[in-house]
Amino acid sequence: MLATLSIRDFVLIEKLDLDFAHGGGLGALTGETGAGKSILIDALGLALGARAESGVVRRGATQASIAASFDLPRNHPARAVLAEQGLDGEDVLTLRRMIGADGRGRVFVNDQPASVALLRRLGDTLVEIQGQMDQHGLLDTATHRASLDAFAGLEKQAVAVAAAWSAWRTADRELTDAQAAAEAARRDEDFLRHAVKELDALAPKVDDEEKLASERQLMRAGSALGEAVTQALGELEQGRGAVASLRTAHRLIERNADKAEGRLDAPLAALDRALSEATEAQAQLEMARDALEFDPARLEKIEERLFALRALARKHNVAVAGLAALSEKFSAQLAALDDGEAGLKKLAAAAKAARAAYVAAAETQAAARRKGGAKLDKAVAAELAPLKLERAKFVTEVAALPEQEWSSAGTDRVQFTVSTNPGAPPAPIAKIASGGELSRFLLALKVCLAKVGDAPTIVFDEVDSGIGGATAAAVGERLKRLARDVQVLVVTHSPQVAAIADRHWLIRKTTTRTAASTDVLALDAMGRREEIARMLSGTEVTVEARAAADRLLATAG
C-alpha cells in the first residue's frame, strides 16, 4: 500500500510530507473548493508515470520533486517487474520523479535511474486512480476478462486453456516445420538422390583421408626404402654373411670354453648376444623388405580415392572427415521424403487433436465466464439502487472472438457494459454520461471486485460529486466496505463520507498578496469535528453544525 508521499515545489505546494503508513482502511481528503485537492492527486499520478509538463514547477523554483513509497508484499506483481530490471530485494519501493522548469525530467526507482515507462508499469500494479476525467483501471476493456476470471474463480480453467493453447501451438508449429521441410526436400529430391548415390559409391569414413594419405606417403617412398633394406640385408649376408660368421665363431668358442678356466665366458656371452641381435635384425629387415615392396597399382588406387574424396568434400563445402555425417544426413532426408506423407498425416492429426482439445477447454471456460458474468451482473445490480443508479443496468458481455484473435486467455472477449436508461442498449462502461455517475458506477463494480486486481491502493476523486443525504451515506458505506480489502483514499465534498473514514486529512490553501500555497494537515478527533461541521454549514461553523458533525461521527463510529 501507499506508505508516504513527499512533494516539493509542485504547483502551489512548496513542501509536503504525508504519512499513510499507519494502517490502510479508508482515508478522506477534504478542503474548500480550490484548495488544491486535485493537485495532490496529480502529484501522485506523476509519481506513477503520468505525463509531465514544465508548468507544474512552483513559481520561482528550478524543479519539482515527487516521491511515493510503498510497502511491498513479497508476492506482489511489482516485484516481477523490478526483478526484470535487477531492482528487487527491498520491502519498501520508492518511486521518485523530478521535473525541471525547462520540462526535462528524471526518474528513479529505489534510488536507481529508470525510465518513465518503467514507472508507469510499476504504477499500474500499485495504485488505481478513479477520477472524473482521466480514468483507467476498470475502464480499460483489456482488464475486464482477467477481472471476471478472478471474480468467478476460474483459475483452473485458465490454466487448462493456457496449457491446451501451448500444446496446440507446438503441434501446429511442428506440422508447419515438417511441411516446409518436405517441400524443400521435394524441391531438392534430384540433388539428394544424386548426392546419396555419389556418397554411397565412395562409402566415406571419418578417418579415410588420414589413413590414405599416410599409406600413399609410405608407398611413394617404398622403392627407395626397399633398396636400402635390400642392401642392408646384403651386407649381413655378403660372403658367408655376418650371421653365419657369428654362428661359426660362437660354436668354436663354445666348444673350447671349458678348457679356458672361465677366460672365454665373457666373450662367449658377448657372441651369444651379438648372434641373437643379428638374427633378429635380419628377420626384421626381411619383413620390412616384404612390406615395402612397391606396388604402382595400389598407389594409383589410393590416389584416385583421395582425389575423389577431396573433390566431393569441396563440392559440398565440408571437410573430408565430414562426408560420412553428410551421407547420413542426406540419406535421412531421402528416407523422410519417401515416408514423408505418412509422417505429415500423423503430425496433421496431432495438430487437429490439439486444436480440438483447446477449443473444448476454451468452450468450458467461456461457459463458466458467462455464468460468472451473470453472477457479477447480479452483484453489481444490488449496489446500484442505493447509489442513486436504480435506472441503470450493468451487463457483462462475453462474446466469441474470430479465430485469428484466439490466445492463451481463451476464445472470447469480455466487456463490462452499462445501460443508464430503460430501453437503451448497453454501451461500454467508459461511455456513460456524467463523471459523478461514472465514479459511482465504478465504485459499485469495484466493491464487487474488491479482491480482484493487483493494485493495493485505490484513489477515488470526488466519487460523491452531485449527491448528498442517503446516497452520499451509501457511497461512504461502500467505500468503507471496499477499504476492508484494499487501501482506499477518497477526495470528497461529502460530510457523510468524511465522517465514515478511518483517517482524515485537510487540504488548505493560503493566499497572500504575492503568492498562494497549499498544505495538508492530518486531523485529530477535534479537527475532524470542526472540518465536518464546516462541510455541513459552509463558511461559518455554527453550534448546530458541530452537533450535526457529532451525530455523523457517532453514527459512523
C-alpha positions as CSV (number, residue, x, y, z in Angstrom):
1,M,0.0,0.0,0.0
2,L,1.0,3.7,-0.3
3,A,3.2,4.5,2.7
4,T,4.4,8.0,2.2
5,L,4.0,10.9,-0.3
6,S,6.6,13.7,-0.4
7,I,6.1,16.7,-2.6
8,R,8.5,19.6,-3.2
9,D,7.8,22.7,-5.3
10,F,4.9,21.3,-7.2
11,V,2.3,23.9,-8.4
12,L,1.2,25.5,-5.1
13,I,2.9,23.1,-2.8
14,E,6.3,24.2,-1.5
15,K,6.9,21.3,0.9
16,L,4.6,18.5,1.9
17,D,5.2,15.1,3.6
18,L,2.2,12.8,4.0
19,D,2.4,9.6,6.1
20,F,-0.1,6.9,5.1
21,A,1.8,4.0,6.7
22,H,0.0,3.5,9.9
23,G,-2.9,1.4,8.7
24,G,-4.8,1.1,5.5
25,G,-8.5,1.4,5.6
26,L,-10.4,4.5,4.3
27,G,-8.7,7.8,4.2
28,A,-10.6,11.0,3.4
29,L,-9.1,14.2,1.8
30,T,-11.3,17.3,2.2
31,G,-11.0,21.0,1.9
32,E,-12.7,24.0,0.4
33,T,-13.2,24.3,-3.4
34,G,-9.9,25.5,-5.0
35,A,-7.8,24.4,-2.0
36,G,-5.8,22.1,-4.2
37,K,-7.2,18.6,-3.7
38,S,-6.7,17.8,-7.4
39,I,-3.0,19.0,-7.1
40,L,-2.4,16.2,-4.6
41,I,-3.9,13.6,-7.0
42,D,-1.9,15.0,-9.9
43,A,1.3,14.8,-7.9
44,L,0.7,11.1,-7.1
45,G,-0.2,10.5,-10.7
46,L,3.2,11.9,-11.8
47,A,5.0,9.6,-9.3
48,L,3.2,6.7,-11.0
49,G,4.3,7.7,-14.5
50,A,1.7,10.2,-15.8
51,R,2.7,12.7,-18.4
52,A,4.6,15.7,-17.0
53,E,4.8,19.4,-18.1
54,S,7.1,22.1,-17.1
55,G,4.2,24.2,-15.8
56,V,3.9,22.0,-12.7
57,V,7.1,23.5,-11.2
58,R,6.2,26.1,-8.5
59,R,6.9,29.6,-9.4
60,G,10.4,30.7,-8.5
61,A,11.7,27.0,-8.2
62,T,14.1,25.3,-10.5
63,Q,12.4,21.8,-10.3
64,A,9.5,19.9,-8.8
65,S,10.1,16.6,-7.0
66,I,7.5,13.9,-6.0
67,A,8.4,10.7,-4.2
68,A,6.0,8.0,-3.3
69,S,6.9,4.9,-1.2
70,F,5.0,1.7,-1.0
71,D,5.1,-1.3,1.4
72,L,5.5,-4.2,-1.0
73,P,4.5,-7.7,0.0
74,R,6.8,-10.5,-1.2
75,N,4.2,-11.8,-3.7
76,H,3.2,-8.5,-5.2
77,P,3.3,-8.4,-9.1
78,A,5.5,-5.3,-9.0
79,R,8.3,-7.5,-7.8
80,A,8.4,-9.4,-11.1
81,V,8.8,-6.0,-12.9
82,L,11.5,-5.0,-10.5
83,A,13.3,-8.3,-10.9
84,E,13.5,-7.8,-14.7
85,Q,15.4,-4.6,-14.0
86,G,17.6,-6.0,-11.2
87,L,15.9,-3.7,-8.7
88,D,14.1,-6.1,-6.4
89,G,15.1,-7.1,-2.9
90,E,13.7,-4.4,-0.7
91,D,10.4,-4.4,1.3
92,V,9.8,-0.7,0.5
93,L,9.5,0.5,-3.1
94,T,10.2,4.2,-3.7
95,L,9.3,5.9,-6.9
96,R,10.8,9.4,-7.4
97,R,10.0,11.9,-10.2
98,M,11.8,15.2,-10.8
99,I,10.6,17.7,-13.4
100,G,12.7,20.8,-14.2
101,A,11.4,24.2,-15.1
102,D,12.7,23.6,-18.6
103,G,10.5,20.5,-19.0
104,R,13.3,17.9,-18.6
105,G,12.8,15.2,-16.0
106,R,14.5,12.4,-14.2
107,V,13.0,9.2,-12.8
108,F,14.4,7.0,-10.0
109,V,13.2,3.6,-8.7
110,N,14.7,2.7,-5.4
111,D,17.2,5.4,-6.0
112,Q,18.3,3.9,-9.3
113,P,17.9,5.8,-12.5
114,A,14.9,4.5,-14.5
115,S,12.5,5.4,-17.3
116,V,9.0,6.8,-17.2
117,A,7.8,3.6,-19.0
118,L,9.1,1.5,-16.1
119,L,7.5,4.0,-13.6
120,R,4.2,3.5,-15.5
121,R,4.4,-0.3,-15.5
122,L,5.0,-0.3,-11.7
123,G,2.3,2.3,-11.1
124,D,-0.3,0.2,-12.8
125,T,0.3,-2.5,-10.2
126,L,0.4,-0.2,-7.2
127,V,-2.4,2.4,-7.4
128,E,-5.6,2.7,-9.3
129,I,-6.9,6.2,-9.6
130,Q,-10.6,6.6,-10.3
131,G,-11.3,10.2,-11.2
132,Q,-14.0,12.0,-13.1
133,M,-12.0,12.9,-16.2
134,D,-8.9,10.7,-16.6
135,Q,-9.8,7.2,-15.5
136,H,-8.1,3.9,-16.0
137,G,-8.4,0.5,-14.3
138,L,-11.8,-1.0,-15.0
139,L,-12.4,1.5,-17.8
140,D,-9.7,-0.4,-19.8
141,T,-11.5,-3.2,-21.5
142,A,-8.2,-5.2,-21.6
143,T,-8.7,-5.7,-17.8
144,H,-12.2,-7.0,-17.9
145,R,-11.5,-10.6,-18.9
146,A,-9.0,-11.1,-16.1
147,S,-11.3,-9.3,-13.6
148,L,-14.2,-11.6,-14.5
149,D,-12.0,-14.7,-14.3
150,A,-10.7,-13.7,-10.8
151,F,-14.3,-12.8,-9.6
152,A,-15.7,-16.2,-10.9
153,G,-12.7,-18.2,-9.6
154,L,-11.7,-19.5,-13.0
155,E,-8.0,-20.1,-12.2
156,K,-8.2,-23.9,-13.1
157,Q,-9.9,-23.2,-16.4
158,A,-7.3,-20.5,-17.2
159,V,-4.5,-23.0,-16.6
160,A,-6.2,-25.7,-18.7
161,V,-6.8,-23.3,-21.6
162,A,-3.3,-21.9,-21.5
163,A,-1.8,-25.4,-21.5
164,A,-4.1,-26.5,-24.3
165,W,-3.1,-23.4,-26.3
166,S,0.6,-24.1,-25.8
167,A,0.1,-27.7,-26.9
168,W,-1.8,-26.7,-30.0
169,R,0.7,-24.0,-30.9
170,T,3.5,-26.6,-30.5
171,A,1.7,-29.2,-32.6
172,D,0.9,-26.7,-35.3
173,R,4.4,-25.4,-35.4
174,E,5.8,-29.0,-35.8
175,L,3.4,-29.6,-38.6
176,T,4.3,-26.3,-40.4
177,D,8.0,-27.1,-40.0
178,A,7.6,-30.6,-41.3
179,Q,5.6,-29.4,-44.3
180,A,8.3,-26.8,-45.1
181,A,11.0,-29.4,-44.8
182,A,9.1,-31.8,-47.0
183,E,8.5,-29.1,-49.6
184,A,12.2,-28.2,-49.5
185,A,13.1,-31.9,-49.8
186,R,10.8,-32.3,-52.8
187,R,12.4,-29.3,-54.5
188,D,15.9,-30.9,-53.8
189,E,14.9,-34.5,-54.4
190,D,17.0,-35.0,-57.6
191,F,20.0,-33.4,-56.0
192,L,19.6,-35.6,-52.9
193,R,19.3,-38.8,-54.8
194,H,22.4,-38.0,-56.9
195,A,24.4,-36.9,-53.8
196,V,23.5,-40.0,-51.9
197,K,24.4,-42.2,-54.9
198,E,27.8,-40.5,-55.1
199,L,28.4,-40.8,-51.4
200,D,27.3,-44.4,-51.2
201,A,29.7,-45.2,-54.0
202,L,32.6,-43.8,-52.0
203,A,31.3,-45.0,-48.6
204,P,33.5,-42.4,-46.8
205,K,34.7,-42.9,-43.3
206,V,35.7,-40.3,-40.8
207,D,39.4,-41.3,-40.8
208,D,39.7,-42.0,-44.6
209,E,41.8,-39.1,-45.5
210,E,44.3,-39.5,-42.7
211,K,44.9,-43.2,-43.3
212,L,45.0,-42.9,-47.1
213,A,47.5,-40.0,-47.0
214,S,49.7,-41.9,-44.7
215,E,49.7,-45.1,-46.8
216,R,50.3,-43.0,-50.0
217,Q,53.4,-41.4,-48.5
218,L,54.7,-44.7,-47.4
219,M,54.1,-46.3,-50.9
220,R,55.7,-43.3,-52.6
221,A,58.9,-43.9,-50.5
222,G,58.6,-47.7,-50.9
223,S,61.1,-48.0,-53.8
224,A,63.9,-46.2,-52.1
225,L,63.3,-47.8,-48.8
226,G,63.1,-51.3,-50.3
227,E,66.5,-50.7,-52.0
228,A,68.1,-49.6,-48.7
229,V,66.7,-52.6,-46.8
230,T,68.0,-55.0,-49.6
231,Q,71.5,-53.5,-49.4
232,A,71.5,-53.8,-45.6
233,L,70.5,-57.5,-45.9
234,G,73.3,-58.0,-48.5
235,E,75.8,-56.6,-46.0
236,L,74.6,-59.1,-43.4
237,E,74.8,-61.9,-46.0
238,Q,77.9,-60.9,-48.0
239,G,80.4,-63.8,-48.4
240,R,79.4,-66.2,-45.7
241,G,77.3,-63.5,-44.1
242,A,77.6,-61.8,-40.7
243,V,75.1,-64.1,-39.1
244,A,76.8,-67.2,-40.4
245,S,80.2,-65.9,-39.3
246,L,78.9,-65.1,-35.8
247,R,77.3,-68.5,-35.6
248,T,80.6,-70.2,-36.5
249,A,82.6,-68.1,-34.1
250,H,80.1,-68.8,-31.3
251,R,80.3,-72.6,-32.0
252,L,84.2,-72.6,-31.9
253,I,84.4,-70.7,-28.6
254,E,81.6,-72.7,-27.0
255,R,83.4,-76.0,-27.8
256,N,86.6,-74.8,-26.1
257,A,85.2,-72.7,-23.3
258,D,85.5,-75.4,-20.7
259,K,89.3,-75.7,-21.2
260,A,89.9,-71.9,-20.7
261,E,89.0,-71.9,-16.9
262,G,86.4,-69.2,-17.4
263,R,88.6,-66.9,-19.5
264,L,86.2,-67.4,-22.5
265,D,82.9,-66.9,-20.6
266,A,82.6,-63.2,-21.3
267,P,83.5,-63.4,-25.0
268,L,81.1,-66.3,-25.3
269,A,78.3,-64.2,-23.7
270,A,79.0,-61.3,-26.0
271,L,78.9,-63.6,-29.1
272,D,75.7,-65.0,-27.8
273,R,74.1,-61.6,-27.6
274,A,75.5,-60.4,-30.9
275,L,74.2,-63.6,-32.6
276,S,70.8,-63.1,-31.1
277,E,70.5,-59.4,-32.1
278,A,71.9,-60.0,-35.6
279,T,69.5,-62.8,-36.2
280,E,66.6,-60.6,-35.1
281,A,67.8,-57.7,-37.2
282,Q,68.0,-59.9,-40.3
283,A,64.4,-61.2,-39.7
284,Q,63.0,-57.7,-39.2
285,L,64.8,-56.4,-42.4
286,E,63.3,-59.3,-44.4
287,M,59.8,-58.4,-43.0
288,A,60.3,-54.7,-43.9
289,R,61.5,-55.6,-47.4
290,D,58.4,-57.7,-48.0
291,A,56.1,-54.9,-46.6
292,L,57.8,-52.1,-48.5
293,E,57.6,-53.8,-51.8
294,F,56.4,-51.1,-54.3
295,D,53.0,-51.7,-55.9
296,P,52.2,-49.0,-58.5
297,A,48.6,-50.3,-58.9
298,R,47.9,-49.9,-55.2
299,L,49.4,-46.4,-55.2
300,E,47.2,-45.4,-58.1
301,K,44.1,-46.7,-56.3
302,I,45.0,-44.8,-53.2
303,E,45.5,-41.5,-55.1
304,E,42.3,-41.9,-57.0
305,R,40.2,-42.4,-53.8
306,L,41.9,-39.5,-52.1
307,F,41.2,-37.2,-55.1
308,A,37.6,-38.4,-55.3
309,L,37.0,-37.8,-51.6
310,R,38.5,-34.3,-51.6
311,A,36.6,-33.3,-54.7
312,L,33.3,-34.4,-53.2
313,A,34.2,-32.6,-50.0
314,R,34.8,-29.3,-51.9
315,K,31.6,-29.9,-53.8
316,H,29.6,-30.0,-50.6
317,N,31.7,-27.4,-48.8
318,V,32.6,-29.8,-45.9
319,A,35.8,-31.4,-44.7
320,V,36.6,-34.9,-45.9
321,A,36.0,-36.1,-42.4
322,G,32.5,-34.7,-42.6
323,L,31.4,-36.6,-45.6
324,A,30.3,-39.6,-43.6
325,A,27.9,-37.4,-41.5
326,L,26.7,-35.7,-44.6
327,S,25.9,-39.0,-46.2
328,E,23.8,-40.0,-43.1
329,K,22.0,-36.6,-43.3
330,F,21.2,-36.8,-46.9
331,S,20.0,-40.4,-46.6
332,A,17.8,-39.5,-43.7
333,Q,16.3,-36.6,-45.7
334,L,15.5,-39.0,-48.5
335,A,14.0,-41.5,-46.1
336,A,11.8,-38.7,-44.7
337,L,10.8,-37.8,-48.2
338,D,10.0,-41.3,-49.1
339,D,8.0,-41.8,-45.8
340,G,7.0,-38.1,-45.6
341,E,3.4,-38.4,-46.5
342,A,2.7,-40.7,-43.6
343,G,4.7,-38.5,-41.2
344,L,2.8,-35.4,-42.3
345,K,-0.5,-37.1,-41.9
346,K,0.4,-38.1,-38.4
347,L,1.5,-34.5,-37.5
348,A,-1.7,-33.1,-39.1
349,A,-3.8,-35.5,-37.0
350,A,-1.9,-34.4,-33.8
351,A,-2.4,-30.7,-34.6
352,K,-6.1,-31.3,-35.3
353,A,-6.5,-33.1,-32.0
354,A,-4.6,-30.4,-30.1
355,R,-6.9,-27.7,-31.6
356,A,-9.9,-29.7,-30.7
357,A,-8.6,-30.0,-27.1
358,Y,-8.0,-26.3,-26.9
359,V,-11.5,-25.5,-28.3
360,A,-13.1,-27.8,-25.8
361,A,-11.2,-26.2,-22.9
362,A,-12.0,-22.7,-24.2
363,E,-15.7,-23.6,-24.5
364,T,-15.7,-24.8,-20.9
365,Q,-14.0,-21.6,-19.9
366,A,-16.5,-19.5,-21.9
367,A,-19.5,-21.2,-20.3
368,A,-18.0,-20.6,-16.9
369,R,-17.4,-16.9,-17.8
370,R,-21.0,-16.5,-18.9
371,K,-22.1,-18.0,-15.6
372,G,-19.7,-15.8,-13.7
373,G,-20.8,-12.8,-15.7
374,A,-24.4,-13.3,-14.7
375,K,-23.3,-13.6,-11.1
376,L,-21.3,-10.4,-11.3
377,D,-24.3,-8.6,-13.0
378,K,-26.5,-9.6,-10.1
379,A,-23.9,-8.5,-7.5
380,V,-23.4,-5.1,-9.2
381,A,-27.2,-4.6,-9.6
382,A,-27.6,-4.9,-5.8
383,E,-25.2,-2.0,-5.4
384,L,-26.7,0.4,-7.9
385,A,-30.0,1.5,-6.3
386,P,-28.5,2.8,-3.0
387,L,-26.1,4.8,-5.1
388,K,-29.0,6.6,-7.0
389,L,-28.4,4.5,-10.1
390,E,-31.6,2.5,-9.9
391,R,-32.4,3.1,-13.5
392,A,-29.0,1.8,-14.7
393,K,-28.3,-1.8,-15.7
394,F,-24.9,-3.5,-15.7
395,V,-24.3,-6.3,-18.3
396,T,-21.2,-8.4,-18.6
397,E,-20.8,-9.3,-22.3
398,V,-19.0,-12.5,-23.2
399,A,-18.6,-12.6,-27.0
400,A,-16.8,-15.1,-29.2
401,L,-13.6,-13.8,-30.9
402,P,-12.6,-14.7,-34.5
403,E,-10.1,-17.5,-34.6
404,Q,-7.2,-15.2,-35.5
405,E,-7.7,-13.4,-32.1
406,W,-7.7,-16.6,-30.0
407,S,-5.0,-16.7,-27.4
408,S,-3.8,-18.5,-24.3
409,A,-6.6,-16.5,-22.5
410,G,-9.3,-18.1,-24.5
411,T,-11.6,-17.6,-27.4
412,D,-13.9,-14.9,-26.2
413,R,-13.9,-11.2,-25.4
414,V,-15.2,-9.9,-22.1
415,Q,-16.5,-6.3,-21.8
416,F,-18.4,-4.6,-19.0
417,T,-21.3,-2.5,-20.4
418,V,-23.9,-0.2,-18.9
419,S,-27.3,1.0,-19.8
420,T,-28.2,4.1,-17.9
421,N,-31.8,4.5,-19.1
422,P,-34.5,1.8,-19.6
423,G,-34.7,0.6,-23.1
424,A,-31.3,2.0,-24.1
425,P,-28.8,-0.6,-25.4
426,P,-25.8,-1.4,-23.2
427,A,-22.6,0.6,-24.1
428,P,-19.0,0.3,-22.8
429,I,-18.7,1.5,-19.2
430,A,-16.4,4.3,-20.2
431,K,-19.1,6.0,-22.3
432,I,-21.8,6.6,-19.7
433,A,-22.9,10.2,-19.3
434,S,-21.6,12.1,-16.3
435,G,-18.4,12.0,-14.3
436,G,-20.1,11.6,-10.9
437,E,-22.3,8.9,-12.2
438,L,-19.4,7.1,-13.7
439,S,-17.4,7.3,-10.5
440,R,-20.3,5.7,-8.5
441,F,-20.7,3.0,-11.1
442,L,-17.0,2.2,-10.8
443,L,-17.4,2.2,-7.0
444,A,-20.2,-0.3,-7.2
445,L,-18.2,-2.5,-9.6
446,K,-15.1,-2.2,-7.5
447,V,-16.9,-3.2,-4.4
448,C,-18.0,-6.4,-6.1
449,L,-14.4,-7.0,-7.4
450,A,-12.7,-6.0,-4.1
451,K,-10.4,-8.9,-4.1
452,V,-9.6,-8.7,-7.8
453,G,-6.6,-6.9,-9.3
454,D,-3.1,-6.1,-8.3
455,A,-3.3,-2.5,-7.1
456,P,-3.4,-2.5,-3.3
457,T,-4.3,1.2,-3.2
458,I,-7.4,2.8,-4.9
459,V,-7.9,6.6,-5.1
460,F,-11.4,8.0,-5.8
461,D,-11.5,11.6,-6.9
462,E,-14.9,13.2,-5.9
463,V,-16.9,9.9,-6.3
464,D,-19.7,11.7,-4.4
465,S,-20.0,14.6,-6.8
466,G,-23.6,15.9,-7.2
467,I,-25.1,13.7,-4.5
468,G,-25.9,14.1,-0.8
469,G,-28.0,12.6,2.0
470,A,-28.7,8.9,1.9
471,T,-26.9,8.5,-1.4
472,A,-23.7,10.0,0.0
473,A,-24.1,7.8,3.0
474,A,-24.4,4.8,0.7
475,V,-21.2,5.9,-1.1
476,G,-19.4,6.2,2.2
477,E,-20.6,2.7,3.3
478,R,-19.3,1.1,0.1
479,L,-16.0,2.9,0.3
480,K,-15.7,1.6,3.9
481,R,-16.5,-1.9,2.8
482,L,-14.0,-1.7,-0.1
483,A,-11.4,-0.5,2.4
484,R,-11.5,-3.8,4.3
485,D,-9.6,-5.4,1.4
486,V,-7.5,-2.6,0.0
487,Q,-6.2,0.9,1.0
488,V,-8.8,3.5,-0.2
489,L,-8.2,7.2,-0.4
490,V,-11.1,9.5,-1.4
491,V,-11.2,13.1,-2.2
492,T,-14.6,14.2,-1.1
493,H,-17.0,17.1,-0.5
494,S,-19.4,14.9,1.4
495,P,-19.5,15.1,5.2
496,Q,-21.1,11.7,5.3
497,V,-18.2,10.2,3.5
498,A,-15.6,12.1,5.6
499,A,-17.3,11.0,8.8
500,I,-17.0,7.3,8.0
501,A,-13.3,7.5,7.1
502,D,-10.6,5.9,9.3
503,R,-8.2,8.8,8.7
504,H,-8.8,12.4,7.6
505,W,-6.6,15.0,6.0
506,L,-7.5,18.6,5.5
507,I,-6.1,20.3,2.3
508,R,-5.7,24.1,2.9
509,K,-4.8,26.9,0.6
510,T,-3.2,30.0,2.0
511,T,-3.2,33.2,-0.1
512,T,-1.1,36.3,0.4
513,R,-0.8,39.4,-1.8
514,T,2.2,37.9,-3.5
515,A,1.7,34.2,-3.5
516,A,-0.6,31.2,-2.8
517,S,0.4,27.9,-1.3
518,T,-1.3,24.6,-0.4
519,D,-0.6,22.3,2.6
520,V,-2.2,19.2,4.1
521,L,-3.0,18.7,7.8
522,A,-3.7,15.3,9.4
523,L,-6.7,15.9,11.6
524,D,-7.2,14.6,15.1
525,A,-10.7,14.0,16.6
526,M,-11.4,17.7,17.3
527,G,-10.0,18.7,14.0
528,R,-12.3,16.2,12.2
529,R,-15.3,17.6,14.1
530,E,-14.6,21.1,13.0
531,E,-13.9,20.2,9.4
532,I,-17.1,18.1,9.1
533,A,-19.1,20.9,10.7
534,R,-17.6,23.3,8.1
535,M,-18.6,20.9,5.3
536,L,-22.1,20.9,6.8
537,S,-22.6,24.6,7.4
538,G,-20.3,26.4,5.0
539,T,-18.0,29.3,5.8
540,E,-19.4,29.9,9.3
541,V,-19.3,26.9,11.7
542,T,-22.3,27.0,13.9
543,V,-23.2,25.2,17.1
544,E,-25.9,23.3,15.2
545,A,-23.3,22.2,12.6
546,R,-21.0,20.9,15.3
547,A,-23.8,19.0,16.8
548,A,-24.7,17.5,13.4
549,A,-21.0,16.6,12.9
550,D,-21.0,14.8,16.3
551,R,-24.0,12.8,15.2
552,L,-22.4,11.9,11.9
553,L,-19.2,10.8,13.6
554,A,-21.1,8.8,16.3
555,T,-23.1,7.1,13.6
556,A,-20.0,6.3,11.6
557,G,-18.2,5.0,14.6
